[in-house]
Amino acid sequence: MWLKRDDLIDAVVTGNKWRKLRYLLPDAQRAGAATLLTFGGAYSNHVRAVAAAGRRYGFATVGVIRGEERPTNPALKAAAADGMQLYYLDRATYRRKHAPDVLDALRRTFGDFYLVPEGGTTVHAVRGCAEAIGEIDVPFDTVVCPVGTGGTLAGLAAGLGPGQDAIGFSVLRGARSLDGDVDRLHREALGRSLGNWRIDHRFHCGGFARSTPALAEFCADFGGRHGFTPDRVYVGKMLYGLFRMVADGELPAGRRVVALITGSEPGPTSAASIVQT
Ligand SMILES: Cc1ncc(COP(=O)(O)O)c(C=O)c1O
């Protein structure tokens, strides 16, 4: 098994965040957009990454945050420090965030904007994430990644060659709709479905941002052995699931696996520059 350390791309616009934005930002520029508007929870690394990318690439940014309370936490403080306007939507309205009336109200408040969906998953994300495969310079059979919205997995599958496959580990409980979401992304981005990927739904450890003692122990043990401690929200669940599958003999012996480290907790500043990949 190899780890592909996409978490080292940048301190903030890192991992799959950068891969999802790298073709979206030029598209927004081509569309003549001055403002990017996106959605996320109060601890969203995606919101923080859009704020940092907006500042670096000359866009104003608006972050629409789920929940009416106005928490102050490092992610939101950093986004505000990068010039992002933060706007809070009650949970009921947030669930309908892509409905025309909600978007119209946001346009009346903020003027015209380029919409970056929650999690940054678009056809541009598929193209950007597919590029990770071309950077892997060891022969491999299977690539694995965590799954939140499915954009990263859709991209990896799109970049694979013959005989290779992708397994995504869902970090959400019972989110079966993700399978349809990935397929829809393929049809939108490539014009066809792909049969070289699947999502394993068993290792959510209680649901999004939930953990179990076994997961916590696994992450700490992995850190002690390999000098890299995975986060428990995304990468930890992927590695935990993968190791369980290996232990249970679910992967054929000799299968060469690359695990994509899609990110980590961002560093304290957003000033570091993007490493062009
Ligand atoms: C570190 C990390 N890994 C994986 C994901 C999930 O990626 P996707 O939403 O493309 O499935 C996220 C969320 O965007 C993330 O922050």
The ligand as an SDF file (V2000), in Angstrom:
LIG
                    3D

 16 16  0  0  0  0  0  0  0  0999 V2000
  -10.1680   15.6680    3.7840 C   0  0  0  0  0  0  0  0  0  0  0  0
  -11.3810   15.3320    2.9970 C   0  0  0  0  0  0  0  0  0  0  0  0
  -11.4420   14.1320    2.3950 N   0  0  0  0  0  0  0  0  0  0  0  0
  -12.5200   13.7620    1.6760 C   0  0  0  0  0  0  0  0  0  0  0  0
  -13.6060   14.5990    1.5300 C   0  0  0  0  0  0  0  0  0  0  0  0
  -14.7970   14.1040    0.7660 C   0  0  0  0  0  0  0  0  0  0  0  0
  -14.6550   14.3760   -0.5730 O   0  0  0  0  0  0  0  0  0  0  0  0
  -15.9130   14.3320   -1.5470 P   0  0  0  0  0  0  0  0  0  0  0  0
  -16.8910   15.3500   -1.0040 O   0  0  0  0  0  0  0  0  0  0  0  0
  -15.3770   14.6900   -2.8540 O   0  0  0  0  0  0  0  0  0  0  0  0
  -16.4900   12.9710   -1.4720 O   0  0  0  0  0  0  0  0  0  0  0  0
  -13.5810   15.8750    2.1320 C   0  0  0  0  0  0  0  0  0  0  0  0
  -14.6990   16.8020    1.9730 C   0  0  0  0  0  0  0  0  0  0  0  0
  -14.7340   17.5730    1.0680 O   0  0  0  0  0  0  0  0  0  0  0  0
  -12.4380   16.2530    2.8850 C   0  0  0  0  0  0  0  0  0  0  0  0
  -12.3680   17.4460    3.5080 O   0  0  0  0  0  0  0  0  0  0  0  0
  1  2  1  0
  2  3  1  0
  2 15  2  0
  3  4  2  0
  4  5  1  0
  5  6  1  0
  5 12  2  0
  6  7  1  0
  7  8  1  0
  8  9  2  0
  8 10  1  0
  8 11  1  0
 12 13  1  0
 12 15  1  0
 13 14  2  0
 15 16  1  0
M  END
$$$$
